[in-house]
Amino acid sequence: MELPGVTVEHVPEIDSTNTELMRRARTGRTDAVLLVADRQTAGRGRLGRGWVSTPGASLTFSLGLPLAPADWAGLSLAVGVSLAESLHSRVQLKWPNDLWVDDRKLGGILIETAAFADGSRAAQRYAIVGVGLNLLPRPGDGMATPPAALAELQAGVEPLAVLRQVARPLLDSLRAFERSGFAAFQARFQARDLLRGREVVLGDGTRGTAHGVTGSGALLVHTAAGTQAITSSEVSVRPVT
Ligand code: BTN
């Protein structure tokens, strides 16, 4: 696969594509790389969780590149918008950046950044955008609500074909975010906002109604105590079912 200015690497197995690019960044390797793995042995999710994927039935990759936006706020939402748009019109976004279909999770995004090892280029950081997508349904995984799979939405879900489908738009979106921030993505997020108008529970148990996102990507929740703008990715928000 060709991606302008980016080295594409495909490995059969690794602990985690995010972890590998973070290791490299710490030793000063901060060139633009897309690393795709057939299998991860220690895949990581947000909030310290693990990420389980199945070879051939999942797509797991990380795109690492130097970025210097004026404002980092909303980056993870912009990445979600890009992926949702390049996948299918039915893919929705659950703040901050989970990809959902029909109230089931299709995929997740883990963004991490590293400072440049040599301490120069203060405004610039190495951004590692990790993406995990379920391509085929996982039979008998015994969950009350099985995860969604891309095969429900489109024919042809071979991992490298799906990578070709999403990688170029993702790179272009990251460049657009670097130039002009979250503003260009806000309305596009709203169009796919799964939580909008729904009752949600915040991490501390507070209930409220989600009312979209601000220009910096914060989630607005109307609660009995007033409107809260949720910014921390450490706060979990779930829809009341
Ligand atoms: C989440 O929803 O919690 C985020 C999941 C992110 C998983 C991807 S798979 C590729 C990359 N490598 C990892 O270890 N995690 C991300």
Residues whose N, C-alpha, C, O or C-beta is under 5 A from the ligand:
A	BS01	BTN	S16 T17 N18 A42 G43 R44 G45 R46 W51 T60 F61 S62 G107 G108 I109 L110 G130 V131 G132
